[in-house]
Amino acid sequence: QLQAFGGGLAQAGGSLRLSCAASGRTLSRYDMGWFRQAPGKEREFVAASRWSGGSTYYADAVKGRFTISRDNAKNTLYLQMNSLKPEDTAVYYCAASTGILTTLRVKNAYNYWGQGTQVTVSS
């Protein structure tokens, strides 16, 4: 089971750090990703991290502002979000992949999803 938390209200230009904790799974064995879904929009890719080799991937909209990382000792995935913009407002979800697809940029690449956490950025 995955649980995302750490969302909240931030001002534009501010920062938040999201966490994704796992129970019953060892995150170090999975490719992991963050997605977000704004009201009336499709769920979209934000960032991903390979379990092997440490490669990371980012959506163009967040590149240079967001950082995905993981602490295997704590079995936790993080998303550090800096320089937040109102358009970052969405429910953020973490997800785990066993490698069913080559890419990590699509929803279908992931086997397991956590409950989302709301991020609201005010202008």
N, CA, C and O atoms as a GROMACS GRO file, in nm:
protein
  492
    1GLN      N    1   0.085  -0.119   0.000
    1GLN     CA    2   0.000   0.000   0.000
    1GLN      C    3   0.089   0.124   0.000
    1GLN      O    4   0.189   0.131   0.071
    2LEU      N    5   0.050   0.222  -0.081
    2LEU     CA    6   0.122   0.348  -0.090
    2LEU      C    7   0.037   0.460  -0.034
    2LEU      O    8  -0.085   0.463  -0.056
    3GLN      N    9   0.098   0.552   0.036
    3GLN     CA   10   0.027   0.666   0.092
    3GLN      C   11   0.107   0.792   0.069
    3GLN      O   12   0.219   0.805   0.119
    4ALA      N   13   0.050   0.885  -0.006
    4ALA     CA   14   0.114   1.014  -0.029
    4ALA      C   15   0.065   1.113   0.074
    4ALA      O   16  -0.053   1.114   0.110
    5PHE      N   17   0.154   1.197   0.122
    5PHE     CA   18   0.116   1.302   0.216
    5PHE      C   19   0.215   1.416   0.204
    5PHE      O   20   0.317   1.406   0.136
    6GLY      N   21   0.182   1.526   0.271
    6GLY     CA   22   0.268   1.643   0.268
    6GLY      C   23   0.214   1.758   0.186
    6GLY      O   24   0.276   1.864   0.179
    7GLY      N   25   0.100   1.738   0.123
    7GLY     CA   26   0.041   1.846   0.047
    7GLY      C   27  -0.014   1.955   0.139
    7GLY      O   28  -0.012   1.943   0.261
    8GLY      N   29  -0.061   2.060   0.076
    8GLY     CA   30  -0.116   2.170   0.153
    8GLY      C   31  -0.126   2.293   0.068
    8GLY      O   32  -0.129   2.287  -0.054
    9LEU      N   33  -0.132   2.406   0.135
    9LEU     CA   34  -0.145   2.535   0.068
    9LEU      C   35  -0.011   2.606   0.069
    9LEU      O   36   0.054   2.615   0.173
   10ALA      N   37   0.030   2.656  -0.045
   10ALA     CA   38   0.154   2.731  -0.056
   10ALA      C   39   0.131   2.854  -0.144
   10ALA      O   40   0.040   2.856  -0.227
   11GLN      N   41   0.212   2.953  -0.124
   11GLN     CA   42   0.207   3.071  -0.209
   11GLN      C   43   0.295   3.050  -0.332
   11GLN      O   44   0.390   2.972  -0.328
   12ALA      N   45   0.263   3.118  -0.438
   12ALA     CA   46   0.347   3.112  -0.557
   12ALA      C   47   0.490   3.149  -0.520
   12ALA      O   48   0.514   3.247  -0.449
   13GLY      N   49   0.584   3.070  -0.570
   13GLY     CA   50   0.724   3.090  -0.537
   13GLY      C   51   0.770   3.012  -0.415
   13GLY      O   52   0.890   3.006  -0.386
   14GLY      N   53   0.675   2.952  -0.345
   14GLY     CA   54   0.708   2.877  -0.226
   14GLY      C   55   0.745   2.733  -0.256
   14GLY      O   56   0.762   2.693  -0.371
   15SER      N   57   0.758   2.655  -0.149
   15SER     CA   58   0.802   2.516  -0.161
   15SER      C   59   0.715   2.424  -0.077
   15SER      O   60   0.659   2.464   0.025
   16LEU      N   61   0.707   2.300  -0.121
   16LEU     CA   62   0.646   2.192  -0.045
   16LEU      C   63   0.724   2.065  -0.073
   16LEU      O   64   0.785   2.051  -0.179
   17ARG      N   65   0.723   1.974   0.021
   17ARG     CA   66   0.781   1.843  -0.002
   17ARG      C   67   0.677   1.736   0.021
   17ARG      O   68   0.620   1.725   0.130
   18LEU      N   69   0.653   1.658  -0.080
   18LEU     CA   70   0.561   1.547  -0.069
   18LEU      C   71   0.638   1.420  -0.035
   18LEU      O   72   0.753   1.402  -0.075
   19SER      N   73   0.573   1.334   0.040
   19SER     CA   74   0.630   1.205   0.075
   19SER      C   75   0.535   1.094   0.032
   19SER      O   76   0.414   1.114   0.026
   20CYS      N   77   0.591   0.979   0.004
   20CYS     CA   78   0.511   0.862  -0.031
   20CYS      C   79   0.568   0.745   0.049
   20CYS      O   80   0.679   0.699   0.023
   21ALA      N   81   0.491   0.700   0.145
   21ALA     CA   82   0.534   0.590   0.229
   21ALA      C   83   0.470   0.460   0.183
   21ALA      O   84   0.356   0.457   0.138
   22ALA      N   85   0.545   0.353   0.196
   22ALA     CA   86   0.496   0.223   0.153
   22ALA      C   87   0.486   0.128   0.271
   22ALA      O   88   0.572   0.126   0.359
   23SER      N   89   0.381   0.052   0.271
   23SER     CA   90   0.368  -0.055   0.370
   23SER      C   91   0.346  -0.185   0.294
   23SER      O   92   0.264  -0.192   0.202
   24GLY      N   93   0.419  -0.286   0.334
   24GLY     CA   94   0.405  -0.414   0.266
   24GLY      C   95   0.482  -0.425   0.136
   24GLY      O   96   0.478  -0.528   0.069
   25ARG      N   97   0.553  -0.319   0.100
   25ARG     CA   98   0.635  -0.322  -0.022
   25ARG      C   99   0.767  -0.255   0.007
   25ARG      O  100   0.775  -0.163   0.088
   26THR      N  101   0.870  -0.301  -0.060
   26THR     CA  102   1.002  -0.240  -0.049
   26THR      C  103   1.023  -0.152  -0.171
   26THR      O  104   1.044  -0.202  -0.282
   27LEU      N  105   1.017  -0.021  -0.150
   27LEU     CA  106   1.022   0.072  -0.263
   27LEU      C  107   1.149   0.061  -0.344
   27LEU      O  108   1.150   0.092  -0.463
   28SER      N  109   1.258   0.017  -0.282
   28SER     CA  110   1.385   0.010  -0.354
   28SER      C  111   1.381  -0.090  -0.468
   28SER      O  112   1.469  -0.090  -0.554
   29ARG      N  113   1.280  -0.176  -0.470
   29ARG     CA  114   1.267  -0.278  -0.574
   29ARG      C  115   1.177  -0.233  -0.690
   29ARG      O  116   1.157  -0.306  -0.786
   30TYR      N  117   1.124  -0.110  -0.679
   30TYR     CA  118   1.031  -0.062  -0.779
   30TYR      C  119   1.081   0.066  -0.844
   30TYR      O  120   1.147   0.148  -0.781
   31ASP      N  121   1.048   0.082  -0.972
   31ASP     CA  122   1.053   0.213  -1.031
   31ASP      C  123   0.935   0.292  -0.972
   31ASP      O  124   0.826   0.237  -0.954
   32MET      N  125   0.957   0.418  -0.944
   32MET     CA  126   0.855   0.498  -0.877
   32MET      C  127   0.826   0.625  -0.954
   32MET      O  128   0.913   0.680  -1.023
   33GLY      N  129   0.703   0.672  -0.942
   33GLY     CA  130   0.667   0.794  -1.012
   33GLY      C  131   0.570   0.880  -0.934
   33GLY      O  132   0.503   0.834  -0.842
   34TRP      N  133   0.564   1.005  -0.974
   34TRP     CA  134   0.466   1.100  -0.924
   34TRP      C  135   0.382   1.149  -1.043
   34TRP      O  136   0.435   1.180  -1.149
   35PHE      N  137   0.253   1.154  -1.022
   35PHE     CA  138   0.160   1.208  -1.119
   35PHE      C  139   0.074   1.312  -1.048
   35PHE      O  140   0.071   1.319  -0.926
   36ARG      N  141   0.004   1.392  -1.126
   36ARG     CA  142  -0.088   1.489  -1.068
   36ARG      C  143  -0.211   1.503  -1.155
   36ARG      O  144  -0.208   1.478  -1.275
   37GLN      N  145  -0.320   1.543  -1.090
   37GLN     CA  146  -0.445   1.560  -1.162
   37GLN      C  147  -0.515   1.685  -1.112
   37GLN      O  148  -0.555   1.695  -0.996
   38ALA      N  149  -0.530   1.781  -1.202
   38ALA     CA  150  -0.602   1.903  -1.171
   38ALA      C  151  -0.750   1.883  -1.205
   38ALA      O  152  -0.783   1.795  -1.284
   39PRO      N  153  -0.838   1.963  -1.145
   39PRO     CA  154  -0.981   1.949  -1.172
   39PRO      C  155  -1.013   1.959  -1.320
   39PRO      O  156  -0.972   2.053  -1.388
   40GLY      N  157  -1.088   1.861  -1.371
   40GLY     CA  158  -1.129   1.863  -1.510
   40GLY      C  159  -1.022   1.822  -1.609
   40GLY      O  160  -1.043   1.829  -1.730
   41LYS      N  161  -0.906   1.779  -1.558
   41LYS     CA  162  -0.797   1.741  -1.647
   41LYS      C  163  -0.757   1.596  -1.626
   41LYS      O  164  -0.791   1.533  -1.526
   42GLU      N  165  -0.684   1.544  -1.724
   42GLU     CA  166  -0.633   1.408  -1.712
   42GLU      C  167  -0.517   1.404  -1.612
   42GLU      O  168  -0.449   1.504  -1.587
   43ARG      N  169  -0.497   1.285  -1.555
   43ARG     CA  170  -0.381   1.267  -1.467
   43ARG      C  171  -0.256   1.272  -1.554
   43ARG      O  172  -0.249   1.207  -1.658
   44GLU      N  173  -0.157   1.350  -1.511
   44GLU     CA  174  -0.038   1.370  -1.593
   44GLU      C  175   0.088   1.335  -1.517
   44GLU      O  176   0.095   1.344  -1.395
   45PHE      N  177   0.188   1.295  -1.595
   45PHE     CA  178   0.318   1.260  -1.540
   45PHE      C  179   0.388   1.383  -1.484
   45PHE      O  180   0.382   1.491  -1.541
   46VAL      N  181   0.456   1.363  -1.370
   46VAL     CA  182   0.535   1.470  -1.309
   46VAL      C  183   0.683   1.432  -1.305
   46VAL      O  184   0.768   1.504  -1.356
   47ALA      N  185   0.712   1.318  -1.243
   47ALA     CA  186   0.852   1.277  -1.226
   47ALA      C  187   0.857   1.128  -1.199
   47ALA      O  188   0.759   1.068  -1.154
   48ALA      N  189   0.974   1.068  -1.227
   48ALA     CA  190   0.992   0.925  -1.204
   48ALA      C  191   1.136   0.894  -1.169
   48ALA      O  192   1.227   0.970  -1.202
   49SER      N  193   1.154   0.781  -1.101
   49SER     CA  194   1.286   0.739  -1.055
   49SER      C  195   1.302   0.589  -1.077
   49SER      O  196   1.216   0.511  -1.035
   50ARG      N  197   1.410   0.548  -1.143
   50ARG     CA  198   1.439   0.406  -1.163
   50ARG      C  199   1.497   0.346  -1.036
   50ARG      O  200   1.574   0.412  -0.966
   51TRP      N  201   1.459   0.222  -1.006
   51TRP     CA  202   1.514   0.158  -0.887
   51TRP      C  203   1.660   0.121  -0.911
   51TRP      O  204   1.740   0.119  -0.817
   52SER      N  205   1.693   0.092  -1.036
   52SER     CA  206   1.828   0.051  -1.070
   52SER      C  207   1.898   0.160  -1.149
   52SER      O  208   1.850   0.202  -1.254
   53GLY      N  209   2.009   0.205  -1.101
   53GLY     CA  210   2.086   0.306  -1.174
   53GLY      C  211   2.056   0.447  -1.133
   53GLY      O  212   2.135   0.538  -1.160
   54GLY      N  213   1.943   0.468  -1.070
   54GLY     CA  214   1.913   0.600  -1.017
   54GLY      C  215   1.869   0.703  -1.119
   54GLY      O  216   1.868   0.822  -1.088
   55SER      N  217   1.833   0.662  -1.240
   55SER     CA  218   1.789   0.759  -1.340
   55SER      C  219   1.659   0.825  -1.295
   55SER      O  220   1.572   0.761  -1.236
   56THR      N  221   1.649   0.954  -1.326
   56THR     CA  222   1.526   1.028  -1.296
   56THR      C  223   1.476   1.096  -1.422
   56THR      O  224   1.552   1.127  -1.514
   57TYR      N  225   1.346   1.119  -1.424
   57TYR     CA  226   1.280   1.179  -1.540
   57TYR      C  227   1.180   1.283  -1.490
   57TYR      O  228   1.118   1.266  -1.385
   58TYR      N  229   1.165   1.389  -1.568
   58TYR     CA  230   1.074   1.497  -1.528
   58TYR      C  231   0.991   1.544  -1.646
   58TYR      O  232   1.036   1.542  -1.761
   59ALA      N  233   0.870   1.586  -1.616
   59ALA     CA  234   0.790   1.656  -1.715
   59ALA      C  235   0.852   1.792  -1.740
   59ALA      O  236   0.911   1.852  -1.650
   60ASP      N  237   0.840   1.841  -1.862
   60ASP     CA  238   0.898   1.970  -1.895
   60ASP      C  239   0.845   2.081  -1.804
   60ASP      O  240   0.917   2.176  -1.773
   61ALA      N  241   0.720   2.069  -1.763
   61ALA     CA  242   0.657   2.174  -1.683
   61ALA      C  243   0.718   2.190  -1.545
   61ALA      O  244   0.702   2.294  -1.481
   62VAL      N  245   0.788   2.087  -1.497
   62VAL     CA  246   0.843   2.092  -1.361
   62VAL      C  247   0.994   2.081  -1.359
   62VAL      O  248   1.056   2.094  -1.253
   63LYS      N  249   1.055   2.058  -1.473
   63LYS     CA  250   1.200   2.039  -1.477
   63LYS      C  251   1.270   2.163  -1.424
   63LYS      O  252   1.240   2.276  -1.463
   64GLY      N  253   1.366   2.140  -1.336
   64GLY     CA  254   1.440   2.250  -1.276
   64GLY      C  255   1.376   2.305  -1.151
   64GLY      O  256   1.439   2.381  -1.078
   65ARG      N  257   1.252   2.267  -1.124
   65ARG     CA  258   1.182   2.315  -1.003
   65ARG      C  259   1.153   2.202  -0.905
   65ARG      O  260   1.157   2.222  -0.784
   66PHE      N  261   1.124   2.084  -0.957
   66PHE     CA  262   1.090   1.969  -0.874
   66PHE      C  263   1.205   1.868  -0.875
   66PHE      O  264   1.278   1.856  -0.974
   67THR      N  265   1.220   1.798  -0.763
   67THR     CA  266   1.321   1.694  -0.753
   67THR      C  267   1.262   1.569  -0.690
   67THR      O  268   1.204   1.575  -0.581
   68ILE      N  269   1.276   1.457  -0.759
   68ILE     CA  270   1.231   1.330  -0.704
   68ILE      C  271   1.350   1.260  -0.639
   68ILE      O  272   1.461   1.261  -0.692
   69SER      N  273   1.325   1.199  -0.524
   69SER     CA  274   1.431   1.127  -0.455
   69SER      C  275   1.368   1.018  -0.370
   69SER      O  276   1.246   1.015  -0.351
   70ARG      N  277   1.451   0.929  -0.322
   70ARG     CA  278   1.399   0.822  -0.237
   70ARG      C  279   1.498   0.794  -0.125
   70ARG      O  280   1.619   0.808  -0.143
   71ASP      N  281   1.445   0.756  -0.012
   71ASP     CA  282   1.524   0.713   0.103
   71ASP      C  283   1.488   0.567   0.127
   71ASP      O  284   1.385   0.536   0.186
   72ASN      N  285   1.575   0.479   0.079
   72ASN     CA  286   1.542   0.336   0.089
   72ASN      C  287   1.539   0.288   0.233
   72ASN      O  288   1.463   0.197   0.267
   73ALA      N  289   1.620   0.348   0.317
   73ALA     CA  290   1.620   0.307   0.457
   73ALA      C  291   1.486   0.337   0.523
   73ALA      O  292   1.442   0.265   0.613
   74LYS      N  293   1.421   0.443   0.478
   74LYS     CA  294   1.290   0.481   0.533
   74LYS      C  295   1.176   0.430   0.447
   74LYS      O  296   1.059   0.450   0.478
   75ASN      N  297   1.212   0.363   0.336
   75ASN     CA  298   1.110   0.310   0.245
   75ASN      C  299   1.014   0.420   0.200
   75ASN      O  300   0.892   0.401   0.198
   76THR      N  301   1.071   0.534   0.165
   76THR     CA  302   0.990   0.652   0.134
   76THR      C  303   1.041   0.720   0.008
   76THR      O  304   1.161   0.730  -0.016
   77LEU      N  305   0.946   0.766  -0.072
   77LEU     CA  306   0.973   0.844  -0.192
   77LEU      C  307   0.937   0.989  -0.165
   77LEU      O  308   0.842   1.016  -0.092
   78TYR      N  309   1.013   1.082  -0.222
   78TYR     CA  310   0.988   1.224  -0.199
   78TYR      C  311   0.972   1.299  -0.331
   78TYR      O  312   1.021   1.256  -0.436
   79LEU      N  313   0.903   1.410  -0.323
   79LEU     CA  314   0.900   1.506  -0.433
   79LEU      C  315   0.917   1.644  -0.372
   79LEU      O  316   0.825   1.697  -0.311
   80GLN      N  317   1.034   1.701  -0.390
   80GLN     CA  318   1.061   1.837  -0.345
   80GLN      C  319   1.015   1.933  -0.454
   80GLN      O  320   1.061   1.926  -0.568
   81MET      N  321   0.925   2.021  -0.418
   81MET     CA  322   0.867   2.114  -0.514
   81MET      C  323   0.904   2.256  -0.475
   81MET      O  324   0.861   2.306  -0.371
   82ASN      N  325   0.982   2.320  -0.558
   82ASN     CA  326   1.025   2.459  -0.535
   82ASN      C  327   0.968   2.550  -0.642
   82ASN      O  328   0.920   2.504  -0.746
   83SER      N  329   0.974   2.677  -0.616
   83SER     CA  330   0.926   2.778  -0.712
   83SER      C  331   0.786   2.742  -0.763
   83SER      O  332   0.760   2.743  -0.883
   84LEU      N  333   0.700   2.711  -0.670
   84LEU     CA  334   0.566   2.666  -0.706
   84LEU      C  335   0.489   2.774  -0.782
   84LEU      O  336   0.506   2.894  -0.759
   85LYS      N  337   0.404   2.727  -0.872
   85LYS     CA  338   0.320   2.814  -0.953
   85LYS      C  339   0.173   2.774  -0.932
   85LYS      O  340   0.145   2.660  -0.896
   86PRO      N  341   0.082   2.867  -0.953
   86PRO     CA  342  -0.061   2.831  -0.940
   86PRO      C  343  -0.100   2.712  -1.027
   86PRO      O  344  -0.188   2.634  -0.990
   87GLU      N  345  -0.037   2.697  -1.141
   87GLU     CA  346  -0.069   2.585  -1.230
   87GLU      C  347  -0.020   2.450  -1.178
   87GLU      O  348  -0.050   2.346  -1.237
   88ASP      N  349   0.055   2.451  -1.068
   88ASP     CA  350   0.094   2.326  -1.004
   88ASP      C  351  -0.017   2.272  -0.913
   88ASP      O  352  -0.006   2.161  -0.861
   89THR      N  353  -0.122   2.349  -0.895
   89THR     CA  354  -0.234   2.306  -0.812
   89THR      C  355  -0.298   2.180  -0.868
   89THR      O  356  -0.341   2.177  -0.984
   90ALA      N  357  -0.304   2.076  -0.786
   90ALA     CA  358  -0.356   1.946  -0.831
   90ALA      C  359  -0.352   1.850  -0.713
   90ALA      O  360  -0.296   1.880  -0.607
   91VAL      N  361  -0.414   1.736  -0.734
   91VAL     CA  362  -0.394   1.624  -0.643
   91VAL      C  363  -0.275   1.544  -0.695
   91VAL      O  364  -0.270   1.507  -0.812
   92TYR      N  365  -0.180   1.519  -0.608
   92TYR     CA  366  -0.058   1.449  -0.646
   92TYR      C  367  -0.064   1.305  -0.598
   92TYR      O  368  -0.104   1.277  -0.485
   93TYR      N  369  -0.024   1.213  -0.686
   93TYR     CA  370  -0.027   1.070  -0.658
   93TYR      C  371   0.111   1.010  -0.676
   93TYR      O  372   0.185   1.048  -0.767
   94CYS      N  373   0.146   0.916  -0.590
   94CYS     CA  374   0.266   0.838  -0.612
   94CYS      C  375   0.225   0.701  -0.665
   94CYS      O  376   0.114   0.654  -0.641
   95ALA      N  377   0.317   0.638  -0.737
   95ALA     CA  378   0.287   0.510  -0.799
   95ALA      C  379   0.413   0.426  -0.810
   95ALA      O  380   0.524   0.479  -0.815
   96ALA      N  381   0.394   0.295  -0.813
   96ALA     CA  382   0.506   0.202  -0.821
   96ALA      C  383   0.492   0.113  -0.944
   96ALA      O  384   0.383   0.071  -0.981
   97SER      N  385   0.606   0.087  -1.006
   97SER     CA  386   0.606   0.008  -1.130
   97SER      C  387   0.702  -0.110  -1.119
   97SER      O  388   0.813  -0.097  -1.067
   98THR      N  389   0.657  -0.224  -1.169
   98THR     CA  390   0.744  -0.342  -1.176
   98THR      C  391   0.814  -0.350  -1.312
   98THR      O  392   0.878  -0.451  -1.343
   99GLY      N  393   0.802  -0.245  -1.393
   99GLY     CA  394   0.870  -0.245  -1.522
   99GLY      C  395   0.788  -0.304  -1.634
   99GLY      O  396   0.843  -0.365  -1.726
  100ILE      N  397   0.656  -0.287  -1.626
  100ILE     CA  398   0.570  -0.347  -1.728
  100ILE      C  399   0.581  -0.275  -1.863
  100ILE      O  400   0.548  -0.332  -1.967
  101LEU      N  401   0.626  -0.151  -1.860
  101LEU     CA  402   0.653  -0.079  -1.983
  101LEU      C  403   0.793  -0.019  -1.976
  101LEU      O  404   0.847   0.000  -1.867
  102THR      N  405   0.850   0.010  -2.090
  102THR     CA  406   0.983   0.070  -2.093
  102THR      C  407   0.980   0.212  -2.038
  102THR      O  408   1.070   0.253  -1.964
  103THR      N  409   0.879   0.286  -2.074
  103THR     CA  410   0.868   0.424  -2.029
  103THR      C  411   0.803   0.431  -1.891
  103THR      O  412   0.724   0.343  -1.854
  104LEU      N  413   0.837   0.535  -1.816
  104LEU     CA  414   0.772   0.561  -1.688
  104LEU      C  415   0.686   0.686  -1.696
  104LEU      O  416   0.639   0.735  -1.593
  105ARG      N  417   0.663   0.738  -1.816
  105ARG     CA  418   0.594   0.864  -1.832
  105ARG      C  419   0.443   0.849  -1.855
  105ARG      O  420   0.374   0.948  -1.877
  106VAL      N  421   0.393   0.728  -1.850
  106VAL     CA  422   0.250   0.707  -1.873
  106VAL      C  423   0.190   0.631  -1.756
  106VAL      O  424   0.258   0.555  -1.687
  107LYS      N  425   0.059   0.653  -1.734
  107LYS     CA  426  -0.008   0.590  -1.621
  107LYS      C  427  -0.005   0.438  -1.629
  107LYS      O  428   0.007   0.370  -1.527
  108ASN      N  429  -0.015   0.385  -1.749
  108ASN     CA  430  -0.021   0.240  -1.765
  108ASN      C  431   0.108   0.168  -1.729
  108ASN      O  432   0.111   0.045  -1.722
  109ALA      N  433   0.214   0.242  -1.706
  109ALA     CA  434   0.342   0.181  -1.667
  109ALA      C  435   0.344   0.140  -1.521
  109ALA      O  436   0.437   0.072  -1.477
  110TYR      N  437   0.243   0.178  -1.446
  110TYR     CA  438   0.244   0.159  -1.302
  110TYR      C  439   0.141   0.057  -1.257
  110TYR      O  440   0.027   0.054  -1.305
  111ASN      N  441   0.185  -0.028  -1.164
  111ASN     CA  442   0.100  -0.134  -1.112
  111ASN      C  443   0.020  -0.089  -0.989
  111ASN      O  444  -0.094  -0.130  -0.968
  112TYR      N  445   0.082  -0.004  -0.909
  112TYR     CA  446   0.024   0.031  -0.780
  112TYR      C  447   0.018   0.182  -0.763
  112TYR      O  448   0.110   0.255  -0.800
  113TRP      N  449  -0.091   0.227  -0.705
  113TRP     CA  450  -0.113   0.370  -0.685
  113TRP      C  451  -0.148   0.399  -0.539
  113TRP      O  452  -0.215   0.320  -0.472
  114GLY      N  453  -0.101   0.513  -0.493
  114GLY     CA  454  -0.140   0.558  -0.361
  114GLY      C  455  -0.256   0.654  -0.369
  114GLY      O  456  -0.293   0.701  -0.476
  115GLN      N  457  -0.313   0.683  -0.254
  115GLN     CA  458  -0.412   0.788  -0.247
  115GLN      C  459  -0.342   0.922  -0.263
  115GLN      O  460  -0.227   0.937  -0.223
  116GLY      N  461  -0.408   1.016  -0.321
  116GLY     CA  462  -0.347   1.144  -0.351
  116GLY      C  463  -0.341   1.239  -0.233
  116GLY      O  464  -0.405   1.219  -0.130
  117THR      N  465  -0.263   1.342  -0.253
  117THR     CA  466  -0.255   1.451  -0.157
  117THR      C  467  -0.272   1.582  -0.232
  117THR      O  468  -0.213   1.602  -0.339
  118GLN      N  469  -0.354   1.671  -0.177
  118GLN     CA  470  -0.388   1.795  -0.246
  118GLN      C  471  -0.279   1.900  -0.229
  118GLN      O  472  -0.232   1.925  -0.118
  119VAL      N  473  -0.239   1.959  -0.339
  119VAL     CA  474  -0.147   2.073  -0.337
  119VAL      C  475  -0.220   2.192  -0.400
  119VAL      O  476  -0.270   2.184  -0.512
  120THR      N  477  -0.225   2.301  -0.326
  120THR     CA  478  -0.290   2.422  -0.375
  120THR      C  479  -0.191   2.537  -0.367
  120THR      O  480  -0.135   2.565  -0.261
  121VAL      N  481  -0.169   2.602  -0.480
  121VAL     CA  482  -0.075   2.714  -0.486
  121VAL      C  483  -0.152   2.840  -0.518
  121VAL      O  484  -0.218   2.850  -0.621
  122SER      N  485  -0.142   2.937  -0.428
  122SER     CA  486  -0.213   3.063  -0.448
  122SER      C  487  -0.122   3.165  -0.512
  122SER      O  488   0.000   3.165  -0.491
  123SER      N  489  -0.181   3.252  -0.592
  123SER     CA  490  -0.102   3.355  -0.661
  123SER      C  491  -0.084   3.479  -0.576
  123SER      O  492  -0.021   3.575  -0.619
   0.00000   0.00000   0.00000
